[in-house]
Amino acid sequence: MREPSYEIDEDDVDDLEADIAEEEARRPGTRARIEQLSEVIRVTTALWQRREALGMTEEEVAERSGLTIEEVESVEDNAVDATFDVLFRYAAAVGLEFELRASA
């Protein structure tokens, strides 16, 4: 199966950036929250992609991790309110681990 190709319209990027800047002016902290949400989505997407690459079912992840099927499904739905424990246990079930580093 071939990966779909996506073209990025620079005008759309500029429009999005303007919308974010406008929202940040109204509600300071919006940009930081968007960046946090984006990072969570990157992590949860990497987790379910790993599961699929291994040919595992959601039920197998639940069984291996001790999570409920609802918790596994919430990760796969890119739940931004998933706890670190849930993400950690899901990751371990698919053979991944988190690495924490101090930032500047």
Phi, psi and omega in degrees: 000134183269139177291137176291148177260142180236133175258136179264123178274114183300330177295321177295320178297315179298318179297317179297315179300318178296318178297318180294317179298319178297315180293323178298322178295322179284319184228089179306139181102351181300314182299317179297320179294320177298317179296321177296314179297319179299320179293318178299316180296322177298317180293310183295324177295317178299324181293309182289331175294322177296316179303311181297320179297328178278350181074024180271152173269165175300323180297321178294321177297316179300314181296315181292327187266342186079010177273160173281160177298327178295321179293318178298314179298324180293323176297315182292338176271014180059043180298121181278355179253012177295136180285161178299322179302315180297313179297319180298313181292321176298311181303315180299323181295333180253016174078025177243163174216158179268146175238122179260134179229148176286141177249164182295000000 
